[in-house]
């Protein structure tokens, strides 16, 4: 073919290609417009502003109800905790008041801590009736020195001292000792004494027939009194191997001020030494020679 013919064919085929490309572009544009027209508009407003406001209000009320519930539970827990603490405090106070007599009863029953053991007179009478002769003989041959000690607690304006320093006794002999107390203040004062026996293991054999301990003693200003202690050691003290090394026993008293008691004129009128004890000596227990 000639050169002119080759050029003509080239332009002819090129025009067809351009036309085909244009037609494809037009078709894609039509499809895009159709898709856009079928999609929902993103800028469309909410269906109802009242509905949205209602939802917000419901959410706020739910939050408020939850907070109120949490606060109510917290208040309930605080109230229960307060009641529990109050009950605990009352129980501790009650235990404090009850612990003194309970501890005293325990010590008196067991001789724990050197506390003298006070048996009933019926127990002593039963024991004295069956006391072996060997025990009586050992008791009459055994001598024990009982020394006395007296103290006052801080804040107690009394002078308190034993009238005698010591006394030699034999197990099974009753002995009377005295302590002197004087109120050094100008006002009436009430005191209560506790006691202790050393060594500790001897406390279970130490018996008091009459004693002023654990009784409220009221002394007027400047008043001085003698307080008696009537006691004895069990005859079994002489035959107990654990007491073989005990030749000296110390009886100690300590006076504490008792501000919880009435100290009015009526109480002052009742001043005087108060004692307690069975007041009866079992059979087989003889008086100390100095008391005959």
C-alpha positions in Angstrom: 0.0 0.0 0.0 1.0 3.6 -0.4 2.1 5.9 2.4 -1.1 7.9 2.2 -3.2 4.8 2.5 -1.3 3.6 5.6 -1.9 6.9 7.3 -5.6 6.8 6.5 -6.0 3.4 8.0 -4.1 4.6 11.2 -6.4 7.5 11.7 -9.4 5.4 11.1 -8.4 2.9 13.7 -7.4 5.6 16.2 -10.7 7.3 15.9 -12.5 4.1 16.8 -10.4 3.6 19.9 -11.1 7.1 21.1 -14.8 6.7 20.6 -14.7 3.4 22.5 -12.9 5.0 25.4 -15.3 7.9 25.6 -18.3 5.6 25.6 -16.8 3.6 28.6 -16.2 6.7 30.6 -19.8 7.8 29.9 -21.1 4.5 31.1 -19.2 4.6 34.4 -20.4 8.1 35.1 -23.9 7.0 34.6 -23.5 4.1 37.1 -21.9 6.4 39.7 -24.8 8.9 39.4 -27.3 6.1 39.8 -25.6 4.8 43.0 -25.4 8.2 44.5 -29.0 8.9 43.9 -30.0 5.6 45.6 -27.8 6.1 48.8 -29.4 8.0 51.8 -28.1 11.4 52.4 -25.6 11.6 55.4 -26.7 15.1 56.2 -30.3 14.2 56.8 -31.6 15.6 60.2 -32.8 13.3 63.1 -36.3 12.0 62.7 -37.4 13.7 65.9 -35.6 16.1 68.3 -38.2 15.3 71.0 -37.3 11.6 70.9 -33.6 12.4 71.4 -34.4 14.7 74.4 -36.6 11.9 75.9 -33.7 9.5 75.7 -31.3 11.9 77.4 -33.8 12.5 80.2 -34.3 8.8 80.7 -30.5 8.3 80.9 -30.2 11.1 83.5 -32.9 9.6 85.7 -31.3 6.2 85.5 -28.0 7.6 86.7 -29.7 9.5 89.5 -31.5 6.4 90.7 -28.2 4.4 90.7 -26.4 7.1 92.7 -29.3 7.2 95.2 -29.2 3.4 95.6 -25.4 3.5 96.3 -25.8 6.2 98.9 -28.6 4.3 100.6 -26.5 1.2 100.9 -23.6 3.3 102.2 -25.8 4.8 104.9 -27.1 1.4 105.8 -23.6 0.0 106.2 -22.5 3.0 108.3 -25.5 2.6 110.6 -24.9 -1.2 111.0 -21.2 -0.5 111.7 -22.1 2.1 114.3 -24.5 -0.3 116.0 -21.9 -3.0 116.0 -19.2 -0.7 117.5 -21.6 0.5 120.2 -22.5 -3.1 121.1 -18.8 -4.0 121.2 -18.1 -1.0 123.5 -20.9 -2.0 125.8 -19.8 -5.6 125.9 -16.2 -4.5 126.7 -17.4 -2.3 129.5 -19.5 -5.1 130.9 -16.6 -7.5 130.6 -14.4 -5.1 132.5 -16.8 -4.9 135.4 -17.4 -8.6 135.4 -13.7 -9.5 135.1 -12.8 -8.3 138.6 -15.2 -10.6 140.6 -14.7 -13.4 138.1 -10.9 -13.2 138.3 -11.1 -13.0 142.1 -13.3 -16.1 142.3 -10.9 -18.0 140.0 -7.9 -17.0 142.1 -9.6 -17.9 145.3 -10.6 -21.3 143.9 -7.1 -22.1 142.6 -4.7 -20.0 144.6 -3.4 -18.5 141.3 -1.1 -15.6 141.6 -0.6 -16.1 145.3 -4.3 -15.4 146.0 -5.5 -17.0 149.2 -8.1 -19.7 148.7 -11.2 -19.3 150.7 -13.1 -22.6 151.1 -16.5 -22.8 152.7 -16.7 -23.6 156.3 -18.6 -26.8 155.4 -15.6 -27.9 153.3 -13.2 -27.2 156.2 -15.4 -29.1 158.7 -15.5 -32.1 156.4 -11.7 -32.0 155.9 -11.0 -31.6 159.7 -13.0 -34.7 160.6 -10.9 -36.9 158.3 -7.5 -35.3 159.1 -4.9 -38.0 159.6 -2.9 -38.1 162.8 0.3 -38.0 160.8 -0.8 -34.7 159.3 -1.6 -33.3 162.7 1.8 -34.3 164.1 3.6 -32.8 161.1 1.7 -29.6 161.4 2.5 -29.2 165.1 6.2 -29.7 164.5 6.4 -27.2 161.6 7.0 -23.4 162.1 6.3 -20.8 159.4 7.1 -17.1 159.6 4.3 -15.0 158.2 5.4 -11.4 157.3 3.1 -8.5 156.5 3.4 -5.8 153.9 1.2 -2.8 153.2 1.0 -0.3 150.3 -1.2 2.4 149.0 -1.8 3.1 145.3 -1.0 6.5 143.8 -3.5 9.2 144.6 -4.6 7.4 147.9 -4.1 9.9 150.8 -3.8 7.2 153.4 -1.1 6.0 155.6 -1.3 2.2 155.7 1.0 -0.1 157.6 1.1 -3.5 159.4 0.8 -3.2 163.2 3.3 -6.1 163.6 6.1 -6.9 161.3 5.7 -10.7 161.4 4.4 -13.6 163.4 5.5 -17.3 163.7 2.7 -19.7 163.2 2.2 -23.4 162.8 -0.1 -25.0 160.2 -3.5 -25.5 161.7 -3.2 -22.5 164.1 -5.4 -19.5 163.8 -3.7 -16.1 164.1 -5.0 -12.6 164.4 -3.0 -9.7 162.9 -3.7 -6.0 162.5 -3.1 -3.3 159.9 -3.4 0.4 160.7 -4.9 2.9 158.3 -5.1 6.7 158.6 -6.8 9.2 156.3 -4.2 12.0 156.0 -6.6 14.3 154.1 -9.3 16.6 155.6 -12.1 15.0 153.5 -13.6 11.6 153.9 -12.1 9.0 151.6 -13.3 5.5 150.6 -10.7 2.8 149.9 -10.7 -0.8 148.8 -7.9 -3.3 149.5 -6.6 -6.2 147.4 -4.3 -8.9 148.8 -1.6 -11.3 147.7 0.4 -14.2 149.2 4.0 -15.0 148.3 5.3 -17.4 147.3 2.5 -18.1 144.9 2.2 -21.8 145.7 1.5 -21.1 149.3 -1.7 -19.1 148.5 -3.7 -22.3 148.2 -3.0 -23.1 151.8 -3.6 -19.7 153.3 -7.2 -19.3 154.7 -8.8 -16.1 156.1 -11.5 -16.4 158.7 -12.1 -12.7 158.7 -10.6 -10.0 156.4 -11.2 -6.4 155.4 -10.1 -6.9 151.8 -12.6 -6.1 149.0 -14.8 -4.2 151.4 -15.3 -0.4 151.0 -13.6 1.2 154.0 -14.7 4.8 154.6 -12.5 7.0 156.8 -13.3 10.5 157.9 -10.7 13.2 157.5 -7.8 12.5 159.9 -9.5 9.2 161.1 -7.3 6.3 162.1 -8.4 2.6 162.5 -7.0 -0.8 163.1 -8.1 -3.5 160.5 -8.0 -7.1 161.6 -7.0 -10.2 159.7 -7.9 -13.6 161.2 -6.2 -16.4 159.3 -4.5 -19.8 159.4 -2.5 -22.2 157.2 -4.1 -25.5 156.3 -2.5 -28.4 158.3 -1.8 -30.1 154.9 0.8 -27.5 154.3 3.1 -29.4 156.6 2.9 -32.7 154.6 2.9 -31.3 151.0 6.4 -32.0 149.4 6.0 -28.8 147.3 5.9 -26.7 150.6 9.0 -28.3 152.1 11.2 -25.3 151.1 8.6 -22.7 152.2 9.5 -21.4 155.7 8.5 -17.7 155.1 5.2 -16.5 153.8 4.4 -12.8 153.0 0.8 -11.4 153.2 0.5 -8.1 151.3 -2.3 -5.6 151.0 -2.7 -2.6 148.7 -5.3 0.0 149.2 -6.9 1.8 146.2 -9.1 4.9 146.3 -12.7 4.3 145.2 -14.1 7.5 143.9 -17.1 5.7 142.5 -18.6 5.3 146.0 -20.7 7.8 147.9 -18.7 10.0 150.2 -21.6 12.3 151.4 -22.4 12.9 155.0 -24.6 9.8 155.2 -21.6 7.7 154.0 -19.3 9.3 156.6 -21.8 8.4 159.3 -21.3 4.7 158.3 -17.5 4.9 158.8 -15.9 1.9 160.4 -13.9 -1.2 159.5 -15.9 -3.7 157.4 -14.9 -7.3 157.3 -16.1 -10.5 155.7 -15.5 -14.2 156.0 -17.1 -17.3 157.5 -16.3 -16.3 161.1 -16.0 -19.9 162.2 -12.9 -21.9 162.8 -13.0 -25.6 161.7 -12.4 -28.4 164.2 -8.7 -29.2 164.6 -7.6 -25.6 164.1 -6.3 -24.2 167.4 -5.7 -20.6 168.3 -2.2 -19.2 168.3 -0.5 -19.3 171.8 -0.5 -15.5 171.9 -4.3 -15.5 171.6 -5.0 -17.9 174.4 
